[in-house]
Amino acid sequence: MPRTNYKFSSLVCILIFILVLSLSGCVSTSRGRSDPTQVPSLEPAAMLKMQDVPVPAGFVFVPEESYAFQSTNFRAGLLRYKGKGGGDQVIVFFKEQMPMYGWNLVNIVEYERRLLSFEKDQEACIITVEGKDNRSVITVSIAPKSQASPRKTDKPIK
């Protein structure tokens, strides 16, 4: 009888050991990223409201908070999008994608929200990124560049 208890105890220990090994293979801590400081990238959406202004995939256009006017020689608008993606991800997205559409980065201003200014030909584009955690609101403002005002002279106009 003691021999049977020994076999039963050994069998139970082996089964517990196999169970622990099989369950430990399901745990992962890296979440697929090798570098925890690297910001995961966003992909551009397939459909764009303005053909040369990319928007991250998964961001939804908010028509009730947007407007746009476009003619042959002029366009202006304010387009708002909401979606998943942290502020850092969105900033990296626009810094990488806008030059592919011919836009040149002029500056970036960061305070409570982030502003990216771009220029292209005779147009200016300001992208505002607001949000917390992994949710962001993107506002794309596009308009013609303002013309430099003429310099004042000391001579009176006759």
Residue pairs with C-beta under 8 A, 6 or more apart in sequence:
33 40
39 86
39 88
39 89
39 92
40 89
41 89
41 92
41 93
41 96
42 56
42 57
42 58
42 85
42 89
42 90
42 92
42 93
43 56
43 57
44 54
44 55
44 56
44 57
44 93
44 97
45 54
45 55
45 56
45 57
45 58
45 59
46 57
48 54
48 55
49 55
49 61
49 68
49 79
50 68
50 70
50 75
50 77
50 79
50 140
50 142
52 101
52 102
52 103
52 120
53 79
53 98
53 101
53 103
53 125
53 140
53 142
54 93
54 94
54 97
54 98
54 100
54 101
55 61
55 81
55 138
55 140
56 83
56 85
56 89
56 90
56 93
56 138
58 83
58 84
58 85
59 81
59 82
59 83
59 85
59 136
59 138
60 81
60 82
60 83
61 79
61 80
61 81
62 80
62 81
62 82
65 80
66 77
66 78
66 79
66 80
67 77
67 78
68 75
68 76
68 77
68 78
68 79
69 75
69 76
69 77
70 77
74 144
75 123
75 142
75 143
76 142
76 143
76 144
77 140
77 141
77 142
77 143
78 139
78 140
78 141
79 139
79 140
79 142
80 137
80 138
80 139
80 140
81 137
81 138
81 139
81 140
82 135
82 136
82 137
82 138
83 135
83 136
83 138
84 134
84 135
84 136
85 93
85 134
85 135
85 136
86 131
86 133
86 134
86 136
87 114
87 129
87 130
87 131
87 136
89 136
90 129
90 131
90 136
90 138
91 108
91 114
91 116
91 129
94 116
94 127
94 129
95 105
95 116
98 105
98 116
98 118
98 125
99 105
101 120
102 120
102 121
103 118
103 119
103 120
103 125
104 118
104 119
104 120
105 116
105 117
105 118
106 117
106 118
106 119
107 116
107 117
108 114
108 115
108 116
108 117
109 115
109 117
112 130
113 128
113 129
113 130
114 128
114 129
114 130
115 126
115 127
115 128
115 129
116 126
116 127
116 129
117 124
117 125
117 126
118 124
118 125
118 126
118 127
119 125
119 145
122 144
122 145
123 142
123 143
123 144
123 145
124 142
124 143
124 144
124 145
124 146
125 140
125 141
125 142
126 140
126 141
126 142
127 138
127 139
127 140
127 141
128 138
128 139
128 141
129 136
129 137
129 138
130 136
130 137
130 139
131 137
